[in-house]
């Protein structure tokens, strides 16, 4: 789990993102598309076209971090581009990272067996 301080805001980059981008490319997207400062200490979450991979960038005051998570089954639930800029809470981010619908907490996929 990402150690998210309680005062940090979490922003979802609605729409699709080119997941080949790294930290610099995603930070540039934050500046150009969202109109925000990627070095301000907020978390920015991006989702690719297939929906099973998300990337998170975060500047903690010392440096930029890039986190990535891919679901083996299921997709990360994402708002539509018409919703504009979306901010979520750290608890909702935790649900999202576990593959649970952060708008209505419920497992989207539960493994039937190990291995």
Secondary structure as GFF3:
##gff-version 3
##sequence-region A 1 115
A	DSSP	beta_strand	10	12	.	.	.	ID=ss1
A	DSSP	alpha_helix	23	29	.	.	.	ID=ss2
A	DSSP	pi_helix	30	34	.	.	.	ID=ss3
A	DSSP	beta_strand	43	47	.	.	.	ID=ss4
A	DSSP	beta_strand	53	59	.	.	.	ID=ss5
A	DSSP	beta_strand	64	70	.	.	.	ID=ss6
A	DSSP	three_ten_helix	81	83	.	.	.	ID=ss7
A	DSSP	beta_strand	86	88	.	.	.	ID=ss8
A	DSSP	alpha_helix	90	97	.	.	.	ID=ss9
###
